[in-house]
Amino acid sequence: MEYLITILGVVLIVEGIPWFLSPSKIKKLFSQLLILPDKTLRFYGLSMMLTGLLVVYLVRG
């Protein structure tokens, strides 16, 4: 459980970096995401999940 919480903390740090460094660019990015179709966003989400799974598989192996 400690390992899982540590990973969650690292994810939050990595996710927070862009918000801290350039909040105006993140706002612009989110406004551009609103015009994308749901199908495209689902494809990007699935692609990121599969890439993450592949990375974990290769590292933990």
C-alpha positions as CSV (number, residue, x, y, z in Angstrom):
1,M,0.0,0.0,0.0
2,E,2.9,2.3,0.8
3,Y,4.2,1.8,-2.8
4,L,0.9,2.6,-4.3
5,I,0.6,5.9,-2.3
6,T,4.1,6.8,-3.3
7,I,3.3,6.3,-7.0
8,L,0.2,8.4,-6.6
9,G,2.2,11.2,-5.0
10,V,4.7,11.1,-7.9
11,V,1.9,11.2,-10.4
12,L,0.4,14.3,-8.7
13,I,3.8,16.0,-8.7
14,V,4.3,15.3,-12.4
15,E,0.7,16.4,-13.3
16,G,1.1,19.6,-11.3
17,I,4.3,20.8,-13.0
18,P,2.7,22.2,-16.1
19,W,0.0,24.0,-14.0
20,F,2.8,25.6,-11.9
21,L,5.1,26.5,-14.8
22,S,2.6,27.9,-17.3
23,P,-1.0,28.1,-16.2
24,S,-2.0,30.3,-19.1
25,K,-0.8,27.7,-21.7
26,I,-2.7,25.0,-19.8
27,K,-5.9,27.1,-19.9
28,K,-5.4,27.5,-23.7
29,L,-4.8,23.8,-24.1
30,F,-8.0,22.9,-22.2
31,S,-10.0,25.4,-24.3
32,Q,-8.7,23.6,-27.4
33,L,-9.6,20.2,-26.0
34,L,-13.3,21.3,-25.6
35,I,-13.7,21.4,-29.4
36,L,-12.3,17.9,-30.0
37,P,-14.9,15.2,-30.5
38,D,-15.4,12.6,-27.7
39,K,-14.2,9.8,-30.0
40,T,-10.8,11.5,-30.5
41,L,-10.4,12.2,-26.7
42,R,-11.2,8.5,-26.0
43,F,-8.6,7.4,-28.6
44,Y,-6.0,9.6,-26.9
45,G,-6.9,8.3,-23.5
46,L,-6.7,4.7,-24.6
47,S,-3.4,5.4,-26.3
48,M,-2.0,6.9,-23.1
49,M,-3.2,4.0,-21.0
50,L,-1.8,1.4,-23.3
51,T,1.5,3.3,-23.5
52,G,1.6,3.4,-19.7
53,L,0.9,-0.3,-19.5
54,L,3.7,-1.0,-21.9
55,V,6.1,1.1,-19.9
56,V,5.2,-0.6,-16.7
57,Y,5.5,-4.0,-18.3
58,L,8.9,-3.2,-19.8
59,V,10.3,-1.8,-16.6
60,R,8.8,-4.3,-14.2
61,G,9.2,-7.1,-16.6
